[in-house]
């Protein structure tokens, strides 16, 4: 009975993950060797909530998010020591907006990707 009630409560109170989308990121890095490396960053968008997850700890990183239509930077943060960064992207209207995510981890590693809010 306890197991059944735990299962029901966890399903009722859990955040909906069906609207969570992974952002396809491109990594540009100075080639040191030819082994396949995992992306240093993963990003997800759920509505207007952007979640950026660093797969390893970094002393310095810069995150910037800019609106693709206007070119305006809507978010910039430097020298991040957090493993997960959450950004709320509230626009002036309820329509879908297109954004560009740029992450610079060190002077040789750049990660970027386009996404839209819905």
PyMOL commands that set and color helices and strands:
alter all, ss='L'
color gray80, all
select helices_A, chain A and resi 2-13
alter helices_A, ss='H'
color red, helices_A
select strands_A, chain A and resi 21-22+26-29+41-46+49-54+62-67+73-78+84-88+98-106+109-116
alter strands_A, ss='S'
color yellow, strands_A
deselect
rebuild
show_as cartoon
